[in-house]
Amino acid sequence: MTDRTILVIGTYDTKNDELAYVAERIASQGGGVLSMDVSVLGDPEDPCDISKHDVARAAGSTIEEAIAAGDENHAMQIMARGAVALATELQRAGRMHGVLILGGSMGTDLALDVCQALPLGVPKYVVSTVAFSPIIPADRLSPDIQMILWAGGLYGLNAICKSSLSQAAGAVLGAARAVEAPAAERPVVGMTSLGSSCLRYMKFLKPALEDRGFEVAIFHATGMGGMAFERIARAGGFACVMDFALPELGNLMAGSVVNAGQDRLTNAGRAGIPQIVAPGCLDLIDFAGWQDVPEAYADRPFHAHNRLIKSSALSPDERRETAREIARRLSPATAPVHVLMPLGGVEEWDKPGEPAHDPEGLAAFTNEMRRAMQPPLAFSEVDAHINHAAFADAALAVFDAWVADGTVSTNVKADA
């Protein structure tokens, strides 16, 4: 008898030994294994629970068609579609409780699709030769994905790669046993912010929203946080969002790697979730600590936050363009949107005497926000700094009105 079953996915024609080793490690701890082969050309040494033919069939294709395409990328996308369909079906049926996927760049490409398709709370472990690589964009990741670098794992078993594989086997089984999946007890407000040294409105808003019977999930808007926020919004996981930290949007527009993907500021609107939005920290552009600051930003105010991230200032013209982009992304929303503009500044260093204080830039941005935020978008100016209690009060006034008129539901979705 096993208490949890792990779906193990990989190309069994080229990685049979590694996948078999992982299965043995899971079994040695009392876990069950379902094996899925996503190979195309070859066959495993022993039959898998889910064959490559099953996978191709689930994608509406055949292995023969995948081979005939004559293109490895096209063939693996067929297998990815089939793996997604079968993994989600197995999870819904209660036949698996976590997934472990092994791969190089091809296998990782497939793994990212599978992990995005599975709901939050299902343990997702990817052992990859390209884990943490900059070739993996933020919008390909799922909110609770776990990635382990497969050191020495390109071809065949060895003592080094066994260390990674055995840890992954224990981690996914332990997670499947220990996980406390999101429970639908209170409606959730999704909020974006940064550390409290920069943005502090959550200190006012979180207890106030909790007093109103809501749970508050706050996402750190430094790339991965915004990605997770967008993925959960896309799945309809929030009753309302307070998207008050938008540096990832400015970073995306400026070409910084510190972004949350191309769909930032779009998913809540597509999912019909009411949005209260403010341009927190949209006066700065963030760069990775290892990046050279482009020459175009060399003569601007600069702040090294730590060894991982550093910031420079956006020009007035760049800030005008971000205002227009906010409007472009919010306008198609299928639920109400209310944009708040804090006239006193948009982050802690945007105050008189602080290094990012730029009255000209803030005025240019504010004027463009006034022009860009047209119906159906609602727009209000708040005569306060974003970190002042008056800003939080303005946000709560919009929220309370939406609760009163039913725009924000106080009911809990059964699938939240």
N, C-alpha and C positions, 0 to 999 in steps of 0.2 A: 504494500500500500504506500502511495506517495501523497503528500499533502498539497503540493503545488507542481504544476507541469510547465516547463519552459519550452517555448518554440525556438528551435535552433535552426537558423537559416544560413546557407552558404552554397558555394559552388563545390559540390561533392566530387566532381571529376578532378579538380586540381587541389582541393584542400580536405580531402577525406580524412587524413590522419589527424589534422588539427581539429576538425569538427568532431571526430570520434573521441578525441581526448577530452574535449569540452563536455561531451555527453557523459563520458565516464566520470568526470569530476562532479557533475551535477548528481548523477546517480549515486555516487559514493556518499553524498550527504543526504540521501533519502528523497531526492527530487525526481520527478518524471521528466521525460524528454519526448517531444514531437520533432521529428527531423523534416526539413523542407529543402529539397534540392532545387537550386536555381541555375544549374549548369545549362549549357546549350549544346556544346559539341560532344562532350564525353559522358560517361556513365560512372556512378559511384561503385566502389568495390562491393558494397552490400546494399540491398534495397532500402530506400528511405520511406518514411511514413507517407510523405507527400512527394510524389515524383515530379521531375521536370515537366513531364507530359501533363500532369494535373495542373501545374502552375501555368503553362502556356494556354491550356484549355480555359482556365479561369479568366484569362485575358482575352478570350474570344479568338484565340489563334492556335497554332500548333508549333511544335519544335521544328518541323520541316519548313514552315513558313519563316520562322526566325533564322534558320540557317540559310535559306534561299535569299534572304535580304542581302547577304554578303557584307553586312556591316555590324561590327560588334556592339556599337552603341545602340543601334536600332533593336538588335536582338535582346539586349539587356533591358531596354525599356519595356519590351513585351513582357519579360519575366518580372519586372518591377510591378507592372499593372496586375499581373496574376498573383504575385506575392501579397500585394496590398489587399486584393479581394479576399484571398484565403485567410490571411492573418486576421482581418476584421471579422470575418465569419466565425473563425475559431474562438476569438475573444468573446463575441456576443453569445456564443453557445456555451461559454464557460469551460471550454476544453483546454485553454491555456491561460496562464496567469502572469506571464512575462515573456519577453523576447530577447534573444541574444543572437546577434548577426555578426559574422566575420567577413572581412573583405579588404581588398586593396581599394584603389580609386573606383573601379567598376562596382564592386560589392558595396562600397560605402554609398555610392550614388543610389543604388537600390534600397539600401538600409534607411536612408533619410526619408524616402517616400513611405516606407512601411511605418516608421516611427511617427511621422506626421499623421498617418491615418488612424493610429490607435489613440484612445482617449487618455486624458490626463489621469495619472494614477496607475496605469499599467506600466510596470518596470520595463524600460527600454535601454538595452546595453548594446553598444556598437564597438567592437574591437577592430580597429582600423589602422592601416599603415599610414593614413593621412589624417588621423585625429588631430584636432586643434590647428589644422593647416589653414592659412588664409584663403585657400582655394574653395573652402566651404563657406558660402554666403549665409548671412544671418537668416534670411527668409527660407532656407532649406531645413532649418532646425525645428524640432518640436520643443515645447516648453520644459519638459522634464527628461529630455534625452541625457543619457550618460555615455560618454565616449572614453575609451581607454586606448592609449597608443600601443600599437602592436609592434613593439621593438623586436627586430630580428625575425619578423613573421612573414617575409615575402615568399619563401619557398621551403616548406617542410618544418618538422618539429625540431626544436633544440632547447637547451636548458634556459636560454634567455626568454624565448617566446612562451615557453611553458609557464613562466612566472606571470606573464600578463594573462594568459588564458585561464589559468587556475584561479586567479583573483576574480576574473570576470565571471567564472562559473559560480563561485561563492557569492559574489555580489548580487547577481541577478536572482539567484534562489533566495538569498537572505532578504532582498528587497520584496520579492513576491510574498514572502511570509510576514514581513513587518509592515508593509505599506498600509497607510490609512488613506484610502482614496477620498477625494473630495466628497463631502456629505452635503446633501441638499437640505440644510437646516434653516439658513437665513439667506435672503437675497444678497448678492455681492455687488459692491461698488468697486470697479477697477480704477485705480488712480496711478498716475505716473508722477515721479518726483526724482530728485537727486538727494545726495546726502544733506543733512540738516545744516551743514555749514553754508550751503548754497541756497536751498529752498526749504522753507519751514512750515508751509501751510498745512501739511498733514498733521502737525501737532495740534492744530485747532480742529481740523476736520474729522480725523479718525474717531475721537471720543464722541463728537457730536453725532456722527452718522451711526455709530454703535448704539447710542442712546435712542436713536430712531428705529432700531431693530434691524439694522443692516450690518453685514460683515464688510470689512474693507481690506482689499488686497492692493498693496503698494508695490509698484514695479520701478526698479532703478534704471532710469532712461540713459544708459550708456551702451546701447547696442543690443546686448542680449536681453536686457530687461524689456525693452520695447518690442523685441521679437516675441517674447513670451506673452506680453500684453496683447499684441495683435493676433497671435494664434488663438488665444482664449476668447477674444472678442469675436473672431471669425466663427467660432463654434457656438456663439450665443451665450457665453458663460457669465455675462454680467447683466444686472438689472439696469445699470447706468454706468457711464464712465465719466471721470473727472480727469481729463487729459491735460494736465497743467505743465508738463515738462516736455518741450519739443526740440531739444538740441539735436536729436537724431535726424530730424528732418533737415535742419540746416547742414548737418554733417554730410548727409546723403547728397544734397544739392552741390556741396563744395567738393565732393569726391573723397571725403575722409572714409577710412575703413571703420570708424566708430559709428556705424549706422545700424538700423534695425531691419533693413531690407526695403525693397521698392514699394511695398504696400503700407508703409507707415501712415497713420492717420486716415485709413480707409475702411478697415474691417468692421468697426463698430457701426458705421453708417450702412454698410452693406447688409449687416445682420439685423438692422432695425433696432439698434440699441440707442437710447437717448444719450446725447453727449454734451457735457459742459467743457469747454476748451479754453485754455489760456496759453500765451506764448512764453512760458517760463524758460529762462536761460536760452532764448533764441537770439541773443545778441552775440553769442560766442560760437566758435567752431572748435571742435575737439580733434586732436590728432593722437594716434598711438604714440607712446613714449619712445618707441624705436624709430618712428618716422622723422625724417627731416621736415621741418616746417617749410612749406613752399616759399619761394622768394617773394611772391606776391603779398605774403602776410608778414614779411620780415620787419616792416616799419610800424607795425600795429602793437597795441597793448598785448602783453604776453603773460600767461600764468602757467607755471608748472605745478600741477595739482599733486602729482607724485611721479614715480618712475614709470607708471603705466599710461598716464594720460596728461596731456598738456593742451592749453587752449589759447587761441588768438581771437581777435575781435572781427565781427562782420562789419563791412562798410555800410554807409547809409543806403547805397544802391542795392547791395546784397540783401539788406534787411527789407527793403521794399519788395524785392522779388520773393522773399520767403512769405511775406504777407499775402501776395497774390497766389502763391502755391498752397497756402493753408486754405484759401477760399476754393481753389480748384479741387482740392481733395475732399473738402467737407460738403460742397454743394450737392453732389449726387446722393447724399444720405437719405435713407428711407424712414428716418425717425427725427424728431426735433433736435436741433443743434443750437446751443447758445454760447457765443464767444464772449469772453470777458477780457477787457484790455486794462491792465493795471497801469495807470498813468505815472505812478511814482517809481517805476523800475521793475525789471523782470527777473532779477536774481540778486543775491546779497552784495555782490561786488558792483552792482549797478546803482550806486548811491553816491551822493556828493562826497568827495574825498577818497573814494575807493578806485582801484585801478581800472575797472571796466565802465566807470561812469562816463556816459557819452550822450549828453543832452541832445545834440544834433541828430545822432543816430536814432535815439528813442523817438524824437519828434517826427523824423522821416518815416519810421516804422508805424507810429500811431496814425499819422495821416493816411498812409497807404492802407492800413487796416480799416479805417473809416470808409474808404472808397471801395475796398474789395469785399467787405462783408455785407452782401446784399441779400434780400429775401430769396429763398426761404430761411437763410441763416439769420438768427437773432444776434444782435450785437449790443453790448453795454460797456460803458467806460466806468472804471472804478477809480476814484480819486484817492489812491493809496498805492503803496508798494506791494508787490505780490506776497511778501512775507509778513505783511501787517494783518492783524485780526480782521480789519475791515474787508479785505479781499475774501477771506474765508466766509465772512458773513454774507457777502454778495453771492458767493457760490451756493451757500446753504439756502438763500432766499429763492434762487432758481430751482434748486432741488426740491424744496418744500412745496413750491407751487406745482411742480410736476407730479409729486406724490399726491397732492390734493386733487388734481384733475385726472389722475390715472395714467399719465404719460410714463411715470416710473411705477412699475408694478411692485407691490409688496408681497406678491406670491412667490413661492419657490418653484422653479421648474423641476419636474421629476427627473430630467436628464442633466441637470446642472452639474 
